[in-house]
Each structure stands twice: as structure tokens, then as C-alpha cells.
Amino acid sequence: MVDENAVVAKVTKRIIPYIFICYIVNYLDRFNVSFAALEMQGDLGFSPMVYGLGASMFFIGYVFFEIPSNLIMARVGPRIWIARIMITWGAVSTCMIFVNTSFGFYLLRFLLGVAEAGFFPGMIFYLTHWIPAKERARAFALFLTSTSLAGVFGGPISGALLKMGGVAGLKGWQWLFLVEGIPALVLGGVTLAYLSDYPDRAKWLSPAEREWLSDKMQKENEEKQQSHGFTLLRALTHPKVWRLCLLYFSIVISFYGVAFWLPQIVKSFSGLGNAMVALISAAPYLAASISMVLVANHSDRSGERRWHVALSAFAGCLGLGLSAYFLKNNFPLPAFFSLCLAASGIWSTLGPFWSLPTAFLSGTAAAGGIALVNSVGNIGGFVGPYVIGYVKEATDAFTSGLLVLAATLFIAGALALSSKE
């Protein structure tokens, strides 16, 4: 007899920590520009609007290549395709040291998006082959805490790298891009040896464990196919999938709006130096890391998803609204704690949210549908940073931009409650 809980625990311990590390590196390379901007903007003469547009250009390349990337992965296998993604994004990320014009900045951010396209939905799709449905919110949350913990670790690391300015003739922000891009190249090679494509190929499971898990996941996929009957075309056109696209779009606007501008928001009201700002900016991410796991655990225990997404979104809305109020009235400490609440709410939506599409999509429909949700949602990654930059340049303050982000989270909460699981 196979101990089912033991098999799931074994799979979780084998896969989640590794892809967790990979996604930390992914998140660092995507968002280290937020810390680099503390010096980069002044060195290169970039205005807030130029920075906001450059940060957002990533998502143009990312969105257009997301679905093709995931469909290719479904055909060639996760192991090879994930390795390819990591190696190419690592190469592009290190090339950011050569940026000296706004056009070069826009171009490399666009190419980074092309290189990274498919990594996140590919990981979600990959986990649907290994983790049973009732365990997924927790598994997704454990994986996605990498996005918040990357902020915890990324802040101090980026702050230290910024201090290396002048070493070997490079600026601090150039060292940041160079050092943080190399791990992706290394892990891309490791991925080829470490990951198994599917349970029936996992030599680290016993034959009985491989057989049980393969049968379990196949039966779940067959049940979803019988209950919902989603083909790839139906997944890409169904209103249920597009409602999830809109919901995720509303979440992602604030997610990336906060992520790309948090260090500069903190600097605006703290008056601290760049290294200390990078260190302090870790606190909201630490709060988010804790809250998102707690929310996901409760979601798995209760089996409920929509209210967990909605209440988390409303908490994020409240945090952003309060931070705008306290910033406007010059209350720095309450503003900072409000940003911690905002980050906790935003990040806590993720585990329960990604359990929604994987509950009814399977096979190629899952590969395409998950990629569609992520690609449409990530258009919000273009909107959020750009809006903050535009409003900041127009008003010389962050308060109005934060209120815009708060409004999108309120919409996200309302959409979550209006949709059916």
C-alpha cells in the first residue's frame, strides 16, 4: 500500500524548494531594476516617466510570447523548456549593464520579457502534473512566497551591490544587474539534471509511488475533462477563463505597481540613503510571505477560493488607501505599516487564485488557458508601473497613484465574489 500523504509530501519536498529558488532568481532579475533605479535614474538622466515605461516594457514582450511558450513546453517537456527560459533570461539580464540610453533600456526590458515568457505559467502547469487539486493552494503559495521573499533578500543584496560602485570601473547598478543575472545561467543547467518531466519518469519515487501518483493525476485530468470538456480552443475563448483574466489583471496592476516603485516610495518619506532604503523595503515582503502561506493553508483546509481571493484583495485595497492618506499627511511610520498591509493583501490573493483555473482546466487546455490568464493579467504589469510613473511626474507625489492601485484591488475583490468556482 502507498501512503498517499507521504507521496505528496515527498513530491512537495523535492520540487517546491527547487522551483522556489528558481523563481526567487526570476523575481530578482525582473524587479532588480526597482533597486537599480535608485542610482540608475540619476546616472542616466531618466525621468520617472521614462523609468516607469522602461519597467513596463518587460510585459509587452512577456505577454505576446506567453501562450506560444507554454504550448511549446507542453510539447517538448517542462525540463528542457524551463532550462531554456532560464538561460536566455539570465543572458539578457546581465546585458543590462550596457544600458546608456532610454531606447537601450526599453529594448532590453522588452527582450527580458520575451526571454522570461512562459516561466511562471509553465511552473503552474508543471505543478498540476504533480500536486493533487486539494493540495494546490498551499503548494502554489509555498512556490509563490518566492516573489515576496525575493523582496526580503533582494533588498539587502541589492543595497550591498549598489555600494560596489567604482569597482572594476562599473557603477553600483551595473554590478547589481551582473551579479543577479548569473544565477539564472547556472540554474538553467542544473534544471536539466534535477527536474523530472512527469511522475512516471521520476526515478526518485519508488515504482509503486510513481504508479499511484501517475494514476491519481490522470484520473483528476479525466474527471475535469468529463465535467468541463475544455479543449484548447474552448479554454482560450470561454467566458469563465476570461473572467479570470480580468480578475488577475486587476490584481497584477497593484502587484507590479508596488513591486517596481516600493523602494522609491519608501525613500520619498524616509529620507534615508539607498542602501538603508533597500534594507527597509524588505519588511513589506516579509509580511507578505507570512500572510500568503496562512491564507493559502486556510483556503486548502476549507476548500474555498473566491472569498480568500476577495478578502485578501480588499485588505490590499485598504492598505494602499491608508498609505496614500498617511503619505499625504506626512505620517511616515503609519504609511510604512500600511504598505506592509497592502503587500500582505496583494500577495495573499495568489495561492487561492491560481487554484481556480487549475480546478477545471487540464492537458493542453490547461497549458494554453493558464498562459492566457497570466498573459492578459500581466498587461496589468505594464499599466501599474507606468501609471505610478506618470502620476508621480505630473503631481510630484505618489499618493494619487497609490489610490489608483487601491481602486483596482477593490475591483478585483468584487470580481472574485461575482465569479463562480
Secondary structure as GFF3:
##gff-version 3
##sequence-region A 1 421
A	DSSP	alpha_helix	4	44	.	.	.	ID=ss1
A	DSSP	alpha_helix	48	76	.	.	.	ID=ss2
A	DSSP	alpha_helix	78	94	.	.	.	ID=ss3
A	DSSP	three_ten_helix	95	98	.	.	.	ID=ss4
A	DSSP	alpha_helix	102	116	.	.	.	ID=ss5
A	DSSP	alpha_helix	119	127	.	.	.	ID=ss6
A	DSSP	three_ten_helix	133	135	.	.	.	ID=ss7
A	DSSP	alpha_helix	136	162	.	.	.	ID=ss8
A	DSSP	three_ten_helix	167	169	.	.	.	ID=ss9
A	DSSP	alpha_helix	172	194	.	.	.	ID=ss10
A	DSSP	three_ten_helix	199	201	.	.	.	ID=ss11
A	DSSP	alpha_helix	207	228	.	.	.	ID=ss12
A	DSSP	alpha_helix	232	237	.	.	.	ID=ss13
A	DSSP	alpha_helix	239	270	.	.	.	ID=ss14
A	DSSP	alpha_helix	274	280	.	.	.	ID=ss15
A	DSSP	alpha_helix	282	302	.	.	.	ID=ss16
A	DSSP	alpha_helix	306	328	.	.	.	ID=ss17
A	DSSP	alpha_helix	332	348	.	.	.	ID=ss18
A	DSSP	alpha_helix	350	355	.	.	.	ID=ss19
A	DSSP	three_ten_helix	357	359	.	.	.	ID=ss20
A	DSSP	alpha_helix	363	377	.	.	.	ID=ss21
A	DSSP	alpha_helix	379	395	.	.	.	ID=ss22
A	DSSP	alpha_helix	399	418	.	.	.	ID=ss23
###
